Each structure stands twice: as C-alpha cells, then as structure tokens.
Amino acid sequence: MPRNKTNEGPIVIRRAAPADAEALRRLEASYSNSPWSKTAFVNDLENPRGASFVALDASGGPCAFIIGVVILDELHVHNLGTMATLRKRGIATRLLESSITQALNEGAVQAFLEVRSKNFAAIRLYEKSGFVSQLIRKKYYADDEDDALVMTKTIAPDVRKRSSTEALFSTRK
Ligand SMILES: CC(C)(COP(=O)(O)OP(=O)(O)OC[C@H]1O[C@@H](n2cnc3c(N)ncnc32)[C@H](O)[C@@H]1OP(=O)(O)O)[C@@H](O)C(=O)NCCC(=O)NCCS
C-alpha cells in the first residue's frame, strides 16, 4: 500500500459547515496577512453547492481547509490553507481531492482557481494535482500588486463534456 504522508498523526477530513467559519478564520489569520473575514467564510460555507472540507488534527481541531463552490459545471476553489506546523504532509492534496470528488458529484467538469504568481508552494501543489496555468491577471492583488495565475484542471472523466466557460469561448471563435 502506498505510504500515506499524513500517517504521522491521524488527520480526519470532513465536510466544512457554517459553524466552522470562526475557527477557519482564526486558522487562516495564524499564517496570512490578509485573512478572510468570518462573513466571507460563512457566505461560501452556506452555499448549497459548496465543496468545502476541513481537516482535523489528533486533538480534533481544524488544521487545514479548502473552500470550494460549484458554479454551473465548474468547481471554483476560493481558499485553501494548512496550519504552518503541519505542512508538506499531503493534507492540502487530500483536501483538494475531496473537493474535486464532491464537485464531480455535483456535476462539475472543470476546476478553476487563482493563485498569487509568487506563491511557489501553492503553484507547485496545484501543478502536482494536475492544474495548468491558463492566463495571468496583472497586478490582481491590491495589497502587493502581485499577479494572479488562473489555473484549471479538467476533472470529469468524460472529456466530451464541455464546461460552460469552454462552450462560451468556443462560440466566440
Ligand atoms: C500551499 C499550502 C496550502 C500547501 O499545503 P500542504 O498541506 O503543505 O500541501 P501538501 O503537503 O499537500 O503538498 C503537496 C505538494 O505541494 C508542493 N509544495 C507544498 N509546499 C511546498 C513548499 N513549501 N515548497 C515547494 N513545494 C511545495 C510539493 O510538491 C508537495 O508535494 P511533496 O511534499 O511530495 O513535495 C500551504 O503551504 C499553505 O497553507 N500556504 C499558505 C496559504 C496558501 O498559500 N494557500 C494557497 C492559496 S491559493
């Protein structure tokens, strides 16, 4: 059996709920200079087509999360983070896989996300998970004027299915 990199400590992954919002806000504030507000978390966690998950460490507290929402037939990954002391153990990869599986069940065929061009750890994570950079939004982030990379991944096994975005692009050709 392949070695599960999270075996060092029992990490449990479950669906995230609106009641997790405050704990996730505090978790993000522990490593980010521009964390989401509680309201921002609540808004996505209340979305009936949410694909958000939380990872719980051995003590039962949240140590990582992914916030995803299915819009039409697309999964939009809005936020993802792992507690600084538990990084590089495969937790974010597992969360991404959980969100994608949930989105597939919701009928999504493609995943989208934006990431800071200087966030090499996250870009590497997404590339390793099969995401490909599609375009750059110049100076997208107001705080430091970093560019945003828009990355996508086809998640539906049936490649004949087309996402709404692709269909829109194709009619413009
Ligand atoms: C990016 C982040 C979510 C990764 O979480 P994680 O749980 O450590 O990720 P994983 O352990 O699943 O890493 C999977 C792969 O990503 C890449 N990766 C992760 N962290 C990396 C780092 N610091 N440097 C280089 N590559 C890295 C590696 O390829 C890794 O695979 P490997 O361990 O076999 O080499 C985490 O560093 C984080 O929370 N950063 C701050 C918030 C953030 O930037 N979120 C992304 C917003 S778009």
The ligand as an SDF file (V2000), in Angstrom:
LIG
                    3D

 48 50  0  0  0  0  0  0  0  0999 V2000
    0.1660   25.8800   -0.1860 C   0  0  0  0  0  0  0  0  0  0  0  0
   -0.2670   25.0630    1.0170 C   0  0  0  0  0  0  0  0  0  0  0  0
   -1.8030   25.0570    1.0700 C   0  0  0  0  0  0  0  0  0  0  0  0
    0.2220   23.6160    0.8400 C   0  0  0  0  0  0  0  0  0  0  0  0
   -0.3260   22.8370    1.9010 O   0  0  0  0  0  0  0  0  0  0  0  0
    0.3320   21.4380    2.3100 P   0  0  0  0  0  0  0  0  0  0  0  0
   -0.6510   20.7370    3.1760 O   0  0  0  0  0  0  0  0  0  0  0  0
    1.6780   21.6610    2.8570 O   0  0  0  0  0  0  0  0  0  0  0  0
    0.4400   20.7470    0.8790 O   0  0  0  0  0  0  0  0  0  0  0  0
    0.8530   19.2350    0.5300 P   0  0  0  0  0  0  0  0  0  0  0  0
    1.6110   18.6280    1.6670 O   0  0  0  0  0  0  0  0  0  0  0  0
   -0.3540   18.5200    0.0570 O   0  0  0  0  0  0  0  0  0  0  0  0
    1.8720   19.4750   -0.6690 O   0  0  0  0  0  0  0  0  0  0  0  0
    1.7060   18.8340   -1.9130 C   0  0  0  0  0  0  0  0  0  0  0  0
    2.8180   19.2580   -2.8360 C   0  0  0  0  0  0  0  0  0  0  0  0
    2.8240   20.6830   -2.9960 O   0  0  0  0  0  0  0  0  0  0  0  0
    4.1710   21.1360   -3.1470 C   0  0  0  0  0  0  0  0  0  0  0  0
    4.5400   22.0060   -2.0390 N   0  0  0  0  0  0  0  0  0  0  0  0
    3.8570   22.2010   -0.8940 C   0  0  0  0  0  0  0  0  0  0  0  0
    4.5200   23.0820   -0.1090 N   0  0  0  0  0  0  0  0  0  0  0  0
    5.6480   23.4190   -0.7770 C   0  0  0  0  0  0  0  0  0  0  0  0
    6.7330   24.2880   -0.4970 C   0  0  0  0  0  0  0  0  0  0  0  0
    6.7970   24.9790    0.6580 N   0  0  0  0  0  0  0  0  0  0  0  0
    7.7080   24.4180   -1.4300 N   0  0  0  0  0  0  0  0  0  0  0  0
    7.6500   23.7300   -2.5740 C   0  0  0  0  0  0  0  0  0  0  0  0
    6.6400   22.8910   -2.9100 N   0  0  0  0  0  0  0  0  0  0  0  0
    5.6570   22.7280   -2.0160 C   0  0  0  0  0  0  0  0  0  0  0  0
    5.0450   19.9050   -3.1360 C   0  0  0  0  0  0  0  0  0  0  0  0
    5.1790   19.4540   -4.4790 O   0  0  0  0  0  0  0  0  0  0  0  0
    4.1960   18.9340   -2.3330 C   0  0  0  0  0  0  0  0  0  0  0  0
    4.5000   17.6040   -2.6250 O   0  0  0  0  0  0  0  0  0  0  0  0
    5.7810   16.8880   -1.9040 P   0  0  0  0  0  0  0  0  0  0  0  0
    5.6280   17.1230   -0.4240 O   0  0  0  0  0  0  0  0  0  0  0  0
    5.6310   15.4580   -2.3080 O   0  0  0  0  0  0  0  0  0  0  0  0
    6.9860   17.5590   -2.4610 O   0  0  0  0  0  0  0  0  0  0  0  0
    0.3460   25.6100    2.3340 C   0  0  0  0  0  0  0  0  0  0  0  0
    1.7310   25.8450    2.1200 O   0  0  0  0  0  0  0  0  0  0  0  0
   -0.3130   26.8720    2.8440 C   0  0  0  0  0  0  0  0  0  0  0  0
   -1.2790   26.8090    3.6120 O   0  0  0  0  0  0  0  0  0  0  0  0
    0.1840   28.0570    2.4400 N   0  0  0  0  0  0  0  0  0  0  0  0
   -0.4040   29.3260    2.8880 C   0  0  0  0  0  0  0  0  0  0  0  0
   -1.7730   29.5490    2.2820 C   0  0  0  0  0  0  0  0  0  0  0  0
   -1.7190   29.4550    0.7760 C   0  0  0  0  0  0  0  0  0  0  0  0
   -0.7810   29.9030    0.1300 O   0  0  0  0  0  0  0  0  0  0  0  0
   -2.8110   28.9240    0.2070 N   0  0  0  0  0  0  0  0  0  0  0  0
   -2.9820   28.8140   -1.2290 C   0  0  0  0  0  0  0  0  0  0  0  0
   -3.8480   29.9490   -1.6760 C   0  0  0  0  0  0  0  0  0  0  0  0
   -4.0740   29.8710   -3.4570 S   0  0  0  0  0  0  0  0  0  0  0  0
  1  2  1  0
  2  3  1  0
  2  4  1  0
  2 36  1  0
  4  5  1  0
  5  6  1  0
  6  7  2  0
  6  8  1  0
  6  9  1  0
  9 10  1  0
 10 11  2  0
 10 12  1  0
 10 13  1  0
 13 14  1  0
 14 15  1  0
 15 16  1  0
 15 30  1  0
 16 17  1  0
 17 18  1  0
 17 28  1  0
 18 19  1  0
 18 27  1  0
 19 20  2  0
 20 21  1  0
 21 22  1  0
 21 27  2  0
 22 23  1  0
 22 24  2  0
 24 25  1  0
 25 26  2  0
 26 27  1  0
 28 29  1  0
 28 30  1  0
 30 31  1  0
 31 32  1  0
 32 33  2  0
 32 34  1  0
 32 35  1  0
 36 37  1  0
 36 38  1  0
 38 39  2  0
 38 40  1  0
 40 41  1  0
 41 42  1  0
 42 43  1  0
 43 44  2  0
 43 45  1  0
 45 46  1  0
 46 47  1  0
 47 48  1  0
M  END
$$$$
